[in-house]
Amino acid sequence: MAILAVSSNRFSTAVKYELAPEVRFCRDVLTVHDIAQTMVVGAVLGKYIDTPTAAAVAGTNTGNGVMGAITMTSNASLQLGVYSLRIVTAATSAGDFELLDPQGKLVGIGHVAAAFNQGGFSFTLATGATSFVVNDTFAITVSGTEKYKLVDATAVDGSQVAKAVYIADNAGNSGDVAIALNTDTTVLALTRGPVVVADAGLSYAATVNTTPLKNALYAQLKAVGIIVETAN
């Protein structure tokens, strides 16, 4: 079992402050799935959804059209959970729908009987013998496994967005950890604040090679409560 709290460890010079390490308030055990590498303390991680799938269930609809096969692609906006599709404009053998994410945020507007390709979704909602009416719905459940990689500015699967900072192996030992090629490796990471880390103690993929790219990652970490301080 992974050790989440080791109060005596400072987890190297990368971590300057962490709230309540003894109760692992800011820590989680994550699964890294990446290229072969030696991951060092302070490595910044991005999250993606491994092998996402989706299943649609029709509501109590007037229209009897059906959802076609759904192809999913992990990206920065894709989430696990239930998405909502709702008809917003009705027309004979046609119409428009909106797709909302699990938090109710608009993913995109699509058209009945036309290909929809937005937000990691690719599908066609087919019309039926009875056309859809406004407020006909489908619940689309996205499943998969959240995994992490060393953050990479050129990635498109979501791992280009900084979400966590590696601090220890799954036994709570601070230090480097060997990541085997395309093999799940559990690690301990900071995923939420209040946390302060030193910029000089962080590492990224080689593609994060400019000040603007690094500043963008610092802002992404700040969004989850991990503050990056510049060394004086």
C-alpha positions as CSV (number, residue, x, y, z in Angstrom):
1,M,0.0,0.0,0.0
2,A,1.3,3.5,-0.8
3,I,2.3,5.7,2.1
4,L,0.6,9.1,1.7
5,A,1.9,10.9,4.7
6,V,5.5,11.0,6.0
7,S,5.8,14.0,8.3
8,S,9.6,13.9,8.6
9,N,10.3,14.2,4.9
10,R,10.9,17.6,3.2
11,F,10.8,16.0,-0.2
12,S,14.0,17.8,-1.4
13,T,14.5,21.4,-2.1
14,A,11.7,21.5,-4.7
15,V,9.0,21.8,-2.0
16,K,9.2,24.9,0.1
17,Y,5.9,24.6,1.9
18,E,3.1,22.1,2.1
19,L,0.0,22.2,4.3
20,A,-0.5,19.3,6.7
21,P,1.8,16.7,5.1
22,E,1.2,14.4,8.0
23,V,-2.5,14.0,6.9
24,R,-1.6,14.1,3.1
25,F,-4.0,17.0,2.5
26,C,-2.2,18.0,-0.6
27,R,-1.0,14.6,-1.8
28,D,-2.4,11.8,-3.9
29,V,-1.2,8.5,-5.3
30,L,-1.2,8.8,-9.1
31,T,-0.5,6.4,-11.9
32,V,2.3,7.4,-14.3
33,H,2.2,5.8,-17.8
34,D,4.9,7.3,-20.0
35,I,8.1,6.8,-22.0
36,A,11.0,5.1,-20.2
37,Q,12.7,7.6,-18.0
38,T,14.1,8.4,-14.5
39,M,11.6,10.7,-12.8
40,V,13.1,13.1,-10.4
41,V,11.5,14.9,-7.4
42,G,9.9,18.1,-8.7
43,A,8.9,16.6,-12.1
44,V,5.7,18.4,-13.2
45,L,3.0,16.0,-14.4
46,G,0.1,16.4,-16.9
47,K,-3.1,14.3,-16.8
48,Y,-4.8,12.4,-19.6
49,I,-7.5,9.8,-19.8
50,D,-6.2,6.4,-20.9
51,T,-8.5,4.5,-23.4
52,P,-11.6,6.7,-22.9
53,T,-14.9,5.1,-23.9
54,A,-18.5,6.5,-23.9
55,A,-21.9,4.9,-23.7
56,A,-25.1,6.8,-24.5
57,V,-28.6,6.2,-23.0
58,A,-31.6,7.9,-24.4
59,G,-34.0,9.8,-22.2
60,T,-37.8,9.5,-22.3
61,N,-37.8,11.0,-25.8
62,T,-40.4,11.7,-28.4
63,G,-38.0,11.2,-31.2
64,N,-36.8,7.7,-31.8
65,G,-33.4,8.4,-33.5
66,V,-30.4,6.6,-32.1
67,M,-26.9,7.5,-31.1
68,G,-24.2,6.0,-33.4
69,A,-20.9,4.6,-32.3
70,I,-18.9,7.1,-30.2
71,T,-15.2,7.4,-30.7
72,M,-13.4,9.2,-27.8
73,T,-10.0,11.0,-27.8
74,S,-8.3,12.2,-24.7
75,N,-7.7,16.0,-24.6
76,A,-7.3,18.7,-22.0
77,S,-11.1,19.3,-21.7
78,L,-12.3,15.7,-21.5
79,Q,-13.6,14.5,-18.2
80,L,-14.9,11.3,-16.6
81,G,-18.5,11.3,-15.8
82,V,-21.9,11.9,-17.4
83,Y,-22.3,14.4,-20.2
84,S,-25.7,15.6,-21.3
85,L,-27.0,16.0,-24.8
86,R,-30.2,17.9,-25.4
87,I,-32.1,18.8,-28.5
88,V,-32.4,22.6,-28.6
89,T,-33.9,23.1,-32.1
90,A,-36.3,20.7,-33.7
91,A,-36.9,20.0,-37.4
92,T,-38.2,17.2,-39.4
93,S,-35.5,14.5,-39.7
94,A,-33.0,17.2,-38.5
95,G,-32.5,19.7,-35.6
96,D,-29.7,20.9,-33.4
97,F,-28.4,19.7,-30.0
98,E,-26.1,20.9,-27.3
99,L,-23.6,18.8,-25.5
100,L,-22.8,19.7,-21.9
101,D,-19.9,18.4,-19.7
102,P,-20.5,16.9,-16.2
103,Q,-20.3,20.4,-14.7
104,G,-22.9,21.8,-17.2
105,K,-20.3,23.7,-19.3
106,L,-21.0,23.8,-23.0
107,V,-18.8,21.4,-25.1
108,G,-20.4,22.3,-28.4
109,I,-23.4,22.6,-30.7
110,G,-24.2,19.8,-33.1
111,H,-26.7,18.8,-35.8
112,V,-28.9,15.7,-36.0
113,A,-27.8,13.4,-38.8
114,A,-24.4,15.1,-39.1
115,A,-21.0,14.2,-37.8
116,F,-20.1,15.8,-34.4
117,N,-16.4,16.2,-33.6
118,Q,-15.7,18.4,-30.6
119,G,-14.3,18.1,-27.1
120,G,-12.9,14.6,-27.7
121,F,-16.2,13.2,-29.0
122,S,-16.8,11.9,-32.5
123,F,-20.3,10.6,-33.3
124,T,-23.5,11.0,-35.4
125,L,-26.9,11.3,-33.8
126,A,-29.2,9.6,-36.3
127,T,-32.7,10.8,-36.9
128,G,-35.5,8.2,-36.7
129,A,-39.0,7.7,-38.1
130,T,-40.2,10.1,-35.5
131,S,-38.2,13.3,-35.4
132,F,-36.7,14.6,-32.2
133,V,-38.4,17.4,-30.3
134,V,-36.9,20.1,-28.1
135,N,-35.7,18.8,-24.8
136,D,-35.2,15.2,-26.0
137,T,-32.0,14.0,-24.3
138,F,-29.2,11.5,-24.1
139,A,-27.0,10.8,-21.1
140,I,-23.4,10.0,-22.3
141,T,-21.2,8.4,-19.7
142,V,-17.4,8.7,-20.3
143,S,-15.3,6.1,-18.7
144,G,-11.5,5.5,-18.6
145,T,-8.5,5.8,-16.3
146,E,-6.8,9.0,-15.3
147,K,-3.1,8.7,-15.8
148,Y,-0.1,11.0,-15.8
149,K,2.9,11.9,-17.9
150,L,5.8,14.3,-17.6
151,V,4.2,17.5,-18.8
152,D,4.9,18.1,-22.5
153,A,4.1,21.4,-24.3
154,T,3.5,19.6,-27.6
155,A,1.1,16.9,-26.3
156,V,-2.6,17.0,-27.3
157,D,-4.0,14.4,-25.0
158,G,-4.3,16.6,-21.9
159,S,-0.8,16.0,-20.6
160,Q,0.3,19.4,-21.9
161,V,-1.5,21.0,-18.9
162,A,0.3,20.9,-15.5
163,K,-1.7,19.2,-12.8
164,A,0.7,17.7,-10.2
165,V,4.3,17.6,-9.0
166,Y,6.0,14.3,-8.3
167,I,7.6,14.0,-4.8
168,A,8.1,10.3,-3.9
169,D,7.6,6.7,-4.9
170,N,4.6,4.7,-3.9
171,A,6.3,3.8,-0.6
172,G,6.8,7.4,0.4
173,N,10.5,7.4,-0.3
174,S,11.6,10.8,-1.7
175,G,14.0,10.4,-4.6
176,D,14.2,9.4,-8.3
177,V,11.9,6.6,-9.6
178,A,12.4,4.5,-12.7
179,I,9.5,4.6,-15.1
180,A,9.4,1.7,-17.5
181,L,8.1,2.2,-21.1
182,N,4.3,2.2,-21.2
183,T,4.0,0.6,-17.8
184,D,1.8,1.8,-15.0
185,T,3.9,3.1,-12.1
186,T,2.2,4.5,-8.9
187,V,3.9,7.5,-7.4
188,L,3.2,10.1,-4.7
189,A,2.5,13.6,-6.0
190,L,1.2,17.0,-4.9
191,T,-2.1,17.6,-6.6
192,R,-3.6,20.6,-4.7
193,G,-2.6,23.4,-2.4
194,P,-1.7,25.2,-0.3
195,V,1.7,24.3,-1.6
196,V,4.7,26.4,-2.5
197,V,7.5,25.0,-4.8
198,A,10.7,26.4,-6.1
199,D,10.9,27.0,-9.8
200,A,14.6,25.8,-9.8
201,G,13.5,22.5,-8.4
202,L,10.9,21.7,-11.1
203,S,11.5,19.7,-14.3
204,Y,9.5,19.1,-17.5
205,A,9.8,17.6,-20.9
206,A,12.4,19.2,-23.2
207,T,9.6,20.9,-25.1
208,V,9.0,23.2,-22.2
209,N,11.9,25.3,-23.3
210,T,10.9,29.0,-23.2
211,T,10.0,31.4,-20.4
212,P,6.4,31.9,-21.7
213,L,5.8,28.1,-21.8
214,K,7.2,27.8,-18.2
215,N,5.0,30.7,-17.0
216,A,2.0,29.0,-18.6
217,L,2.7,25.9,-16.6
218,Y,3.2,27.9,-13.4
219,A,-0.2,29.4,-13.9
220,Q,-1.8,26.0,-14.5
221,L,-0.2,24.8,-11.2
222,K,-1.5,27.9,-9.4
223,A,-5.0,27.0,-10.6
224,V,-4.8,23.9,-8.4
225,G,-3.2,25.7,-5.5
226,I,0.4,24.9,-6.2
227,I,2.4,28.2,-6.1
228,V,5.7,28.4,-7.9
229,E,8.2,30.8,-6.4
230,T,11.2,32.2,-8.3
231,A,14.5,31.9,-6.5
232,N,15.9,35.2,-5.4
